[in-house]
Amino acid sequence: MIAIEGLDEAIIGTGIRSSDSEVLVYDADAAQEVLLYLGYGENALPYFLESLNVDGLGDKAPIFIYLDNNLAKNDSFNHDGRPKLRIVH
């Protein structure tokens, strides 16, 4: 797996890409906060990743996700305790 030096605090786990390659998954908001702390400007994450040529890594590239912290934890269960499906986007 490929890690981006300096963004360790933003790692939330691993994921599988279409080629069955396991890659690191980063919280994009946390990564942006780290970049702000390091002196990068607002919304610097896309430009930072572009400067590292992350897209050039193909299926080995880490995944960055934006978490929806407004989703209620109990929202994904029916009242009888069974999980249910829902559309989030």
N, C-alpha and C positions, 0 to 999 in steps of 0.2 A: 504494500500500500504506500501511496505517496502522501506525505504530510506537508503542510505549508508552515515553514518555520515562523514562529511568533504567534500563530493562531491556535495554539494548543487549548487555550481556555474556551474556545468556541466549538470544540469537537463534542458532538452529542452521541456518536455511535458509528456504526458501519452500515453500508447498504450494498445492494447488488445491482450492477449495471446490466444492460441487455445481454452482454457477452458472458454473463456469470462471473464477472470480475468483482471481487469485494473491494470496496473503496470506503474512505472515511467520509462521514457526513458531518457538515458544519452547520451551526445555527448562524444564518447570515446576519441577523441583527447583532448577535454577540461578536461576530467577526468585525462588523463595522465599528462597534464600540472599542474594540482593541485597536483598530486602525486610528480612530480618533485620539485615543490615549497616546499612540505613537507619533502623533503630529500630522496625520493625514487629514484632509478636509471632510466635510459632509458628503455622503454618498460616494465615497472613494472606493468602495469594495469592487465594483465592476472594473474600474480602471486599474486597480491594484492587481486583480486576477488577469486582466489583459496584459499587463506588463510582465507577468510571469509566464505568459503563453499557456495558461491552464487548458484552453481549448485544444491546444496541440497535443495534449496527453491522451486524447480520445477516450477510450473506455477505462483508462487508468486514472482519469481526472476525478478529484473529489467532488462530492455533491454538496451544494449549498441550498438550504431550505429556509423559508420564513415560517416560523411557528405562529399559529393563531392562538394566542393566550386567552382569548375571549371565549373559547369553547368550554362549556361546563363539563367537568369530568363525568357527571352522572347522565349527561345528555345522550350518551351512546348506548344506554341500556333501557330496555322496556321496564315497566313497573314490576314485571314478574322476574326480573333479574337476568333475562336472556339478552344477549347483544342484539343490536339492530343495525341496519345499514342506513346511511344518510348521505346526501350530497353536500359537500362543504365548499365547492367552488363551481 
